[in-house]
Amino acid sequence: MRRRQSLTIENKILMAVVGICVLSVLCFGFLMLREGYTSKMTQEREKGEELLAYISWDIRQFGDNVGQDAILAGCAALENDGLVILNDRGTRLLGTEQGAALVAEGSILAEHRDNGFGWRLCYTLDEAAFQSGLVEEQKYAILATIALLIITIQVGVFVSYGISEPVRRLAAACAAIGERPQEASPELIPTDVGSAETRQLADAFRRMLEELRRYNAALAEQKALNENIVQNLPLGVVAYGADGQVLCVNDRASAMLADETFFAAGQTLRLVLERRLTQASVPLEAIRLENGGGDVRVYQIGVWRLGRGSLETKPGTLCTIDDVTYDKIMEEKVGESEKLAYIGKLAAMLAHEIRNPLAGIRASIQVVGRGLERERDRTLCASVIKEVDRINELIGDLLNLSRKRESHKAVVELRPLLGEVAMLYSKLAGNHGVTMETTAEPGLAIYADEAELKQVLINLVSNGLKAVGQGGRIALRAQGGPAEILLSVTDNGAGMDREKLRSVEKGIASGGTGRYGLAIVSRLLEQNGGEMKILSSPGGGTCIEMRFRRTDTGEKETL
């Protein structure tokens, strides 16, 4: 069996302190030596560059006058062992054999070739001699580093053995508390533990134990509060263990489960719940129970998997039982109301969609009637047109009675919208000889419900088609201003006099549609932040102006 080696607290502290100190001292010594090496190497390189530059200058200035031998003699007089001069064939002219060997090895600190003789001037460095000199220069720094290393080791030993004793005593006290946590008391922590730091540690342990004592008292109080909350919840709460045994049940759940007068498929609520838990299935729908007198109880069941209390215990199940009988009854009533409201909306939508085909049917009957020769056929066509008009009036009334729909606003570009409306009425306008014109600036947009805005334009164009005769003209225009956008629908029909215009405006204000449908247009514009103005004169046609706040493409309005 392998024996486990354990270190004492003194050795652990000693290893940490000494390791940090030694590493710091070694790093300091290394950096200091490296700085000395770098500094000395830079000095040597600058010295070589300066020497070679001086020789190159002499050659350029005096070489032609004094000759190569005189220059070589002057360089030899410098008595520098690092200087090596080679001719253009590589023959050594000046320098020691060791220097030539260093040149061959590539140990060159500086080199110049820019001289009139074509010489290769090299300044070499003997690395061994350089390092030896560096050590000689740095010997006091090395000795100081070694001395500092010895001192740090001694300090580490002193520190480790100085703080280990109080720490050992604190560790023994903590071990005793760990063996008997229920008897934990602040008095078990020793007070005479040496230095100020260890005394602070002991004080912290005593405060921790005192806080633990208060926490346990608060935990007991919180447990009692939670139990009280569970008992007074408006829901029934039952907790089952992994074996199906009831672990906890509040009073409301007990009353629900004890009632055996209501059944679902011949089973009481308790049996239904236990069967569900056995099958590990959660009822998605509420459980409906009835008694012999026809009374109904509806319960909504919720099932949650409990987490493990510990590794030894298996997870259980938490069930909630909510009596939703009243909610279900009200939900059924609201459902019926919503169905009726939906039917009303659907009827209004269908009436709205039927109106446009009826306009096409009426126009087609009129076209067909013009080509008939027999009076009986023309009378029949006129009768059909009257019936279509009557249906149209009924549809208008149905639209007025429909409830206001919720707007879905977005940025709507006007140019494609006007083109779509014009295309929708192009065939009908062509059959009547009416010209459709659209004018809109590119990129012009407003923030509105596109479907409602389209309905406004359809209503106005439809009115315009009724007002103009053969060869008439209807113009849809969109113009942008600095702060607003003007949208207009203009026709060159008969127009209206002042009295008739007042009558139309009065009908709009009172909500009556008349035969113009302008009340609906006014309401839809109001929902989309627009204002309408009618301009008309006898024989001058009619212009409906609609003004909106300017909105650039991509802008959104906060609703």
C-alpha atoms as one frame of an Amber mdcrd trajectory, in Angstrom:
protein
   0.000   0.000   0.000   1.374   3.390  -1.003   1.951   5.708   1.946   0.710
   9.220   1.497   3.273  11.899   2.224   1.939  14.954   4.049   3.711  18.225
   4.720   3.438  20.115   7.965   2.048  23.609   7.982   5.542  24.992   8.660
   6.947  23.326   5.555   4.017  24.433   3.433   4.448  28.059   4.491   8.231
  27.791   4.154   7.989  26.391   0.630   5.614  29.126  -0.470   7.552  32.007
   1.097  11.008  30.768   0.086   9.827  29.916  -3.411   8.419  33.388  -3.969
  11.478  35.107  -2.491  14.011  32.998  -4.388  12.152  33.474  -7.640  11.988
  37.230  -7.088  15.718  37.472  -6.250  16.725  35.310  -9.210  14.592  37.365
 -11.547  16.117  40.557 -10.152  19.658  39.195 -10.565  18.931  37.949 -14.072
  17.496  41.275 -15.138  20.439  43.116 -13.645  23.004  40.889 -15.432  21.089
  41.104 -18.683  20.940  44.873 -18.443  24.720  44.968 -17.877  25.295  42.624
 -20.821  23.091  44.664 -23.109  24.626  47.946 -22.041  28.235  46.705 -22.503
  27.387  45.111 -25.872  25.866  48.397 -27.054  28.981  50.278 -25.977  31.239
  47.857 -27.857  29.107  48.098 -31.001  29.098  51.925 -30.854  32.865  51.865
 -30.292  33.357  49.637 -33.354  31.093  51.759 -35.538  32.942  54.904 -34.488
  36.372  53.322 -35.177  35.408  52.017 -38.633  33.774  55.319 -39.555  37.018
  57.114 -38.585  39.175  54.757 -40.716  36.789  55.058 -43.676  36.977  58.835
 -43.423  40.821  58.736 -43.374  40.872  56.567 -46.490  38.537  58.894 -48.362
  40.441  62.038 -47.285  44.122  60.943 -47.394  44.219  57.566 -49.136  45.135
  58.855 -52.573  47.911  61.064 -51.161  49.640  58.797 -48.612  48.870  55.321
 -50.050  47.605  52.058 -48.559  50.706  51.289 -46.512  50.521  54.546 -44.633
  46.843  53.994 -43.862  47.554  50.444 -42.642  50.391  51.773 -40.467  48.056
  54.325 -38.931  45.448  51.632 -38.205  48.096  49.361 -36.651  49.084  52.242
 -34.385  45.586  52.090 -32.874  46.556  48.704 -31.275  42.977  47.417 -31.308
  42.805  43.588 -31.370  39.199  43.674 -32.564  40.065  45.528 -35.804  40.472
  43.323 -38.902  41.099  44.678 -42.438  40.702  42.466 -45.511  41.311  43.388
 -49.151  38.855  42.749 -51.950  40.253  39.177 -52.366  39.689  38.367 -48.685
  43.394  38.514 -47.741  44.036  39.774 -44.225  45.911  43.071 -44.329  45.672
  43.952 -40.636  44.516  42.178 -37.497  45.291  39.098 -35.440  44.670  35.512
 -36.518  42.044  35.233 -33.793  40.285  38.288 -35.230  40.360  36.757 -38.736
  38.875  33.561 -37.312  36.087  35.556 -35.660  35.365  37.208 -39.012  35.141
  33.811 -40.628  32.733  32.676 -37.871  30.552  35.754 -38.343  31.258  37.284
 -34.896  31.302  40.831 -36.284  29.926  43.768 -34.357  30.432  46.352 -37.123
  31.497  46.271 -40.766  32.214  48.981 -43.405  32.988  48.596 -47.123  32.474
  52.157 -48.383  36.159  53.217 -48.941  38.315  53.993 -51.952  40.586  50.936
 -51.534  37.773  48.371 -51.645  38.849  47.100 -48.197  36.513  45.241 -45.858
  36.767  46.885 -42.421  35.523  44.612 -39.607  35.258  45.067 -35.856  35.069
  41.693 -34.085  34.186  40.602 -30.572  35.610  37.678 -28.633  32.471  36.440
 -26.815  34.427  34.495 -24.158  36.608  37.459 -23.282  33.580  39.738 -23.363
  31.634  37.553 -20.913  34.662  37.147 -18.665  35.019  40.902 -18.490  31.312
  41.303 -17.843  31.485  38.864 -14.901  34.440  40.746 -13.513  32.527  44.003
 -13.717  29.343  42.496 -12.202  30.979  40.405  -9.461  29.774  42.669  -6.704
  26.246  42.605  -8.040  26.368  38.784  -8.158  27.658  38.635  -4.595  24.889
  41.002  -3.485  22.283  38.779  -5.188  23.623  35.666  -3.424  23.594  37.461
  -0.084  20.036  38.670  -0.690  19.016  35.106  -1.561  20.433  33.786   1.722
  18.663  36.525   3.677  15.313  35.778   2.008  15.625  32.083   2.876  16.307
  32.914   6.515  13.354  35.332   6.582  11.134  32.640   5.064  12.119  30.148
   7.779  11.439  32.710  10.492   8.060  33.694   9.069   6.897  30.104   8.531
   7.694  28.982  12.053   6.498  32.249  13.556   2.903  31.957  12.267   2.469
  28.170  12.234   1.771  27.764  15.949  -1.315  30.036  16.176  -2.595  28.642
  12.879  -2.247  25.094  14.220  -4.260  26.035  17.290  -6.976  27.608  15.143
  -7.036  24.482  12.961  -7.481  22.253  16.027 -10.412  24.412  17.202 -12.064
  24.239  13.775 -11.624  20.461  13.703 -13.350  20.180  17.094 -16.236  22.335
  15.816 -16.493  20.176  12.697 -16.852  17.017  14.787 -19.663  18.514  16.915
 -21.290  21.281  14.811 -24.437  21.256  16.944 -22.314  22.345  19.907 -20.472
  25.050  17.968 -19.836  28.089  20.113 -17.678  31.206  19.695 -15.971  30.375
  23.010 -14.229  27.379  21.385 -11.977  29.695  19.356  -8.759  30.567  21.288
  -8.039  34.243  21.969  -4.270  34.159  22.715  -3.062  33.270  19.216   0.013
  35.415  18.815   0.239  38.121  16.185  -2.382  40.697  15.283  -3.154  38.949
  12.006  -3.942  35.600  13.636  -5.985  37.380  16.306  -8.002  38.988  13.513
  -8.496  35.527  12.005  -9.694  34.160  15.358 -12.074  37.106  15.764 -13.418
  36.432  12.281 -14.096  32.797  13.214 -15.910  33.852  16.367 -18.068  36.345
  14.395 -18.785  33.631  11.837 -19.986  31.240  14.539 -22.151  33.938  16.074
 -23.618  34.699  12.639 -24.201  30.974  12.112 -26.123  30.811  15.373 -28.341
  33.726  14.277 -28.769  32.179  10.829 -29.997  28.902  12.309 -32.548  30.782
  14.402 -33.710  32.752  11.335 -33.875  29.525   9.324 -36.131  27.932  11.881
 -38.348  31.019  11.828 -38.423  30.982   8.009 -39.361  27.309   8.019 -42.286
  28.004  10.295 -43.340  30.927   8.069 -43.182  28.772   4.919 -45.293  26.107
   6.540 -47.826  28.761   7.524 -47.876  30.136   3.948 -48.425  26.681   2.461
 -51.274  26.066   4.869 -52.990  29.343   3.934 -52.514  29.206   0.165 -55.711
  29.480  -1.916 -54.459  26.384  -3.759 -54.391  22.832  -2.544 -50.809  21.609
  -2.148 -49.807  17.940  -1.823 -46.249  16.592  -1.782 -45.677  12.902  -2.545
 -42.544  10.893  -1.957 -40.936   8.638  -4.554 -42.966   5.701  -3.136 -46.282
   7.577  -3.510 -46.660   8.349   0.182 -48.013  11.775   1.137 -45.253  13.894
   2.666 -47.102  17.168   3.087 -50.667  18.350   2.492 -52.281  21.667   3.379
 -55.791  22.110   4.760 -57.338  23.183   1.447 -56.020  20.106  -0.358 -57.245
  17.884   2.483 -60.760  19.284   2.096 -60.723  18.772  -1.692 -59.411  15.221
  -1.499 -61.798  14.294   1.310 -64.884  15.225  -0.769 -66.238  11.945  -2.181
 -69.537  13.284  -3.543 -68.109  14.453  -6.896 -66.894  11.981  -9.509 -65.149
  11.941 -12.876 -65.705   8.669 -14.758 -66.749   7.053 -11.475 -63.615   8.156
  -9.593 -63.158  10.725  -6.861 -60.593  13.494  -7.069 -58.162  11.548  -4.862
 -58.318   8.471  -7.113 -57.966  10.562 -10.261 -54.879  12.306  -8.855 -53.235
   9.062  -7.661 -53.896   7.396 -11.027 -52.289  10.304 -12.832 -49.216  10.118
 -10.626 -48.977   6.347 -11.136 -49.095   6.826 -14.919 -46.585   9.714 -14.654
 -48.909  11.867 -16.777 -49.902  15.475 -16.187 -53.494  16.452 -17.077 -53.287
  19.347 -19.522 -56.987  20.116 -19.301 -58.907  20.872 -16.135 -60.613  17.878
 -14.499 -64.410  18.136 -14.468 -66.335  16.336 -11.699 -70.104  16.104 -11.138
 -72.314  14.913  -8.307 -75.671  13.237  -8.424 -77.546  16.575  -8.312 -75.880
  17.880 -11.491 -73.512  20.259  -9.700 -70.087  20.660 -11.274 -66.600  21.112
  -9.841 -63.623  21.900 -12.094 -60.079  21.449 -10.801 -56.828  22.426 -12.507
 -53.995  20.088 -11.559 -50.318  21.055 -11.641 -47.516  18.512 -11.188 -43.825
  19.318 -10.606 -40.867  17.045 -10.027 -39.160  17.726  -6.715 -35.373  17.979
  -6.600 -33.301  15.629  -4.493 -33.127  16.533  -0.843 -29.863  14.611  -0.563
 -27.984  11.892  -2.398 -29.714   9.206  -0.344 -33.283  10.348  -1.023 -35.091
   9.975  -4.340 -37.025  12.877  -5.889 -40.721  13.139  -5.181 -43.654  14.988
  -6.743 -45.416  18.234  -5.859 -49.067  18.630  -6.886 -51.228  21.749  -6.805
 -55.024  21.641  -7.014 -56.854  24.814  -7.990 -60.646  25.093  -7.934 -61.357
  26.911 -11.221 -65.096  26.213 -11.348 -66.072  29.888 -11.341 -63.334  30.777
 -13.878 -64.501  28.057 -16.259 -68.128  29.210 -16.070 -67.099  32.806 -16.790
 -64.759  31.622 -19.550 -67.611  29.815 -21.268 -69.766  32.954 -21.094 -66.961
  35.107 -22.455 -66.388  32.556 -25.209 -69.965  32.856 -26.319 -69.666  36.647
 -26.359 -66.473  36.456 -28.388 -68.126  34.130 -30.875 -70.940  36.625 -31.385
 -68.449  39.458 -31.744 -66.425  37.447 -34.260 -69.535  36.702 -36.274 -70.262
  40.446 -36.367 -66.726  41.218 -37.549 -66.891  38.463 -40.150 -70.198  39.773
 -41.443 -68.763  43.284 -41.719 -65.660  41.995 -43.511 -67.741  39.975 -45.987
 -70.006  42.958 -46.607 -66.940  45.091 -47.276 -65.507  42.570 -49.738 -68.857
  42.108 -51.523 -69.191  45.818 -52.207 -66.435  45.995 -54.841 -67.714  43.062
 -56.947 -71.198  44.635 -56.806 -69.766  47.834 -58.279 -68.284  45.790 -61.100
 -71.557  43.947 -61.646 -73.485  47.244 -61.761 -71.043  48.754 -64.282 -71.161
  45.635 -66.413 -74.993  45.639 -66.434 -74.943  49.277 -67.488 -72.574  48.478
 -70.369 -74.640  45.493 -71.438 -77.890  47.532 -71.185 -76.625  50.135 -73.648
 -76.282  47.485 -76.346 -79.737  45.940 -75.926 -82.438  46.761 -78.450 -85.573
  45.403 -76.831 -87.283  47.576 -74.264 -88.010  44.592 -72.056 -84.312  43.715
 -71.800 -83.356  47.315 -70.973 -86.058  47.407 -68.293 -84.705  44.178 -66.815
 -81.187  45.649 -66.690 -82.460  48.781 -64.963 -84.256  46.597 -62.420 -81.039
  44.670 -61.744 -79.149  47.942 -61.234 -81.753  49.109 -58.695 -81.442  45.840
 -56.782 -77.643  46.148 -56.791 -77.978  49.698 -55.419 -80.323  48.439 -52.723
 -77.858  45.724 -51.735 -75.123  48.349 -51.694 -77.126  50.476 -49.264 -77.688
  47.453 -46.997 -73.964  46.721 -47.062 -73.243  50.341 -46.161 -75.537  50.068
 -43.154 -73.840  46.813 -42.156 -70.410  48.449 -42.347 -71.602  51.322 -40.164
 -72.857  48.895 -37.536 -69.586  46.909 -37.480 -67.248  47.596 -34.630 -64.090
  49.602 -35.063 -61.186  47.262 -35.903 -57.768  47.593 -34.361 -55.326  49.416
 -36.605 -52.021  47.804 -37.567 -49.857  50.755 -38.509 -46.615  50.680 -40.470
 -44.684  52.928 -42.838 -46.645  52.918 -46.126 -45.114  54.199 -49.360 -47.719
  56.150 -51.306 -46.487  55.740 -54.871 -47.050  51.946 -55.094 -50.301  52.275
 -53.098 -51.778  54.812 -55.539 -50.671  52.646 -58.438 -52.373  49.616 -56.905
 -55.683  51.458 -56.426 -55.525  52.865 -59.974 -54.842  49.406 -61.362 -57.767
  48.002 -59.346 -60.185  50.452 -61.046 -58.483  50.610 -64.449 -60.868  48.182
 -66.153 -63.973  49.733 -64.623 -62.760  53.252 -65.521 -61.961  52.139 -69.062
 -65.455  50.740 -69.494 -66.849  54.186 -68.606 -64.291  56.064 -70.670 -62.753
  57.575 -67.519 -59.033  58.400 -67.379 -57.116  57.479 -64.176 -54.020  59.512
 -63.313 -51.560  58.983 -60.425 -48.791  61.367 -59.350 -46.519  60.756 -56.352
 -42.955  61.588 -55.391 -40.637  58.559 -55.039 -40.047  57.505 -51.418 -42.964
  59.536 -50.069 -44.445  57.630 -47.088 -46.801  58.029 -44.135 -47.298  56.036
 -40.956 -50.747  54.434 -41.199 -52.708  51.201 -41.529 -52.206  50.251 -45.170
 -55.521  48.357 -45.423 -57.495  51.294 -43.976 -55.690  53.811 -46.178 -56.417
  51.651 -49.206 -60.092  51.507 -48.202 -60.193  55.325 -48.019 -58.820  55.648
 -51.550 -61.189  52.969 -52.879 -64.201  54.754 -51.411 -63.141  58.121 -52.842
 -62.342  56.688 -56.286 -65.689  54.885 -56.288 -67.453  58.176 -55.498 -65.470
  59.875 -58.244 -66.515  57.270 -60.809 -70.136  57.954 -59.915 -69.629  61.711
 -60.256 -67.876  61.855 -63.663 -69.424  60.958 -66.978 -68.082  59.565 -70.217
 -64.622  60.948 -70.890 -64.160  62.082 -67.293 -60.909  62.189 -65.359 -59.892
  61.109 -61.827 -56.479  62.099 -60.442 -54.735  60.622 -57.390 -51.873  62.801
 -56.161 -49.382  62.710 -53.268 -47.259  65.767 -52.528 -44.717  66.231 -49.765
 -44.233  69.397 -47.771 -41.758  70.328 -45.021 -43.981  69.058 -42.199 -46.906
  67.274 -43.838 -47.985  65.191 -46.812 -50.983  66.090 -48.950 -52.900  63.194
 -50.487 -55.789  64.129 -52.826 -58.417  62.508 -55.041 -59.798  64.894 -57.690
 -62.522  64.377 -60.286 -63.906  66.699 -62.989 -67.516  65.786 -62.358 -70.485
  68.074 -61.844 -69.317  69.194 -58.415 -71.491  70.418 -55.551 -72.949  73.790
 -54.670 -72.530  75.334 -51.223 -75.817  73.958 -49.863 -75.116  70.419 -51.008
 -71.558  70.603 -49.637 -72.897  71.692 -46.223 -75.316  68.752 -46.313 -72.456
  66.330 -46.998 -70.314  67.806 -44.218 -73.271  67.613 -41.828 -73.766  63.945
 -42.735 -70.097  63.254 -42.016 -70.336  64.957 -38.617 -73.470  62.990 -37.663
 -71.987  59.653 -38.786 -74.446  59.087 -41.611 -72.976  57.716 -44.807 -75.574
  58.969 -47.307 -74.543  57.865 -50.757 -71.000  59.156 -50.510 -69.490  56.927
 -47.799 -67.488  59.927 -46.581 -68.291  59.283 -42.909 -66.380  56.004 -43.129
 -63.515  57.811 -44.890 -63.450  60.454 -42.153 -63.390  57.829 -39.395 -60.568
  55.839 -41.020 -58.515  58.999 -41.542 -58.993  59.991 -37.914 -57.733  56.557
 -36.827 -54.590  57.099 -38.890 -53.861  60.687 -37.881 -55.187  62.307 -41.067
 -57.473  65.275 -41.690 -59.930  65.579 -44.585 -61.126  68.666 -46.442 -63.675
  68.757 -49.304 -63.253  71.333 -52.081 -66.055  71.470 -54.675 -67.913  73.895
 -56.876 -70.740  73.488 -59.398 -69.235  72.395 -62.734 -65.699  72.518 -61.290
 -65.492  68.965 -59.974 -64.600  67.818 -56.475 -61.243  67.481 -54.685 -60.840
  65.549 -51.434 -57.682  66.674 -49.641 -56.163  64.499 -46.897 -53.273  65.807
 -44.812 -50.882  63.604 -42.796 -47.844  64.295 -40.675 -44.707  63.716 -42.719
 -42.946  60.397 -42.105 -39.687  59.372 -43.763 -39.332  55.779 -44.929 -38.248
  53.569 -42.020 -39.542  55.917 -39.312 -41.803  54.445 -36.641 -44.290  56.191
 -34.489 -44.815  55.246 -30.872 -48.393  54.168 -30.352
